[in-house]
Amino acid sequence: MPLFKTINFSRSVGTTTQILVWKVTESYAELLEQVVLNDSNRIRFDGMKSEMHQRAFLSVRKLLQETGHTDLDLYYDEFGKPHLNGEKHISITHSHNFSAIIISDETVGIDIELQRDKIIRIADKFCDSEFQFLSPSFGTEKKQDYIRKLTVIWGAKEAIFKIRNEKGISFKDHICVENFEINIKQTIAKLHFNNLVKDFNIHFEEIEEFTLVYAFEN
């Protein structure tokens, strides 16, 4: 399938941000013949045991091509964080049959997650202060709203972690997402870790049964 969605915007004068989303419908063979991998990423790719992960990996390279880049422009640091040659920042995510990248002049992180009942069972593993505004309920509609909000919170914390990428950061203890409404599609979050205090702007939207979240470090 071609590119599923593109989002372009500028938060301030002189900065640009582009988000691209790919819905993976191609076969492994179709994707593989359409991309070129650099040597180190080819080793990463060959070490993947799941074809789903391989297809997601290849679809990210298709997204790079949509922006005028190739896998030859992409490298990973010792902590596994992706970087682009040049001054642009990049973050990568994939879940099931969706992949997404964000490329920006600003420091950014991105995450996409399938909305699932399972997140209710693990909410206390990554939420703390957020329970002050969350409203779990056994009603079907309320339950779905609860799942949607939890998925935003998880995605926001994952995106922030991708930005900082520091060992020891706890989603529950160190990252706080402030109250928000799904229809507003944005909120703010704070990271308190050791002596570090950082604020982040969070944006999100729902794509089919998935939640796409991206964070900007202020």
Buried (B, 14 or more C-beta within 10 A) or exposed (E): EEEBBEBEEEBEEEEEBBBBBBBBEBEEEEBBEEBEBBEEBEEEBEEEEEEEEBBBBBBBBBBBBBBEBBBEBBBEEEEEBBEBEEEBBBBBBBBBBBBBBBBBBBBBBBBBBBBEEEBEEEBEEBBBEBEEEBEBEEEEEEBEBBBBBBBBBBBBBBBBBBBBEEEEBEBBEBBBBBEBEEEEBEBBBBBEBEEEEBEBBBBBBBBEEBBBBBBBBE
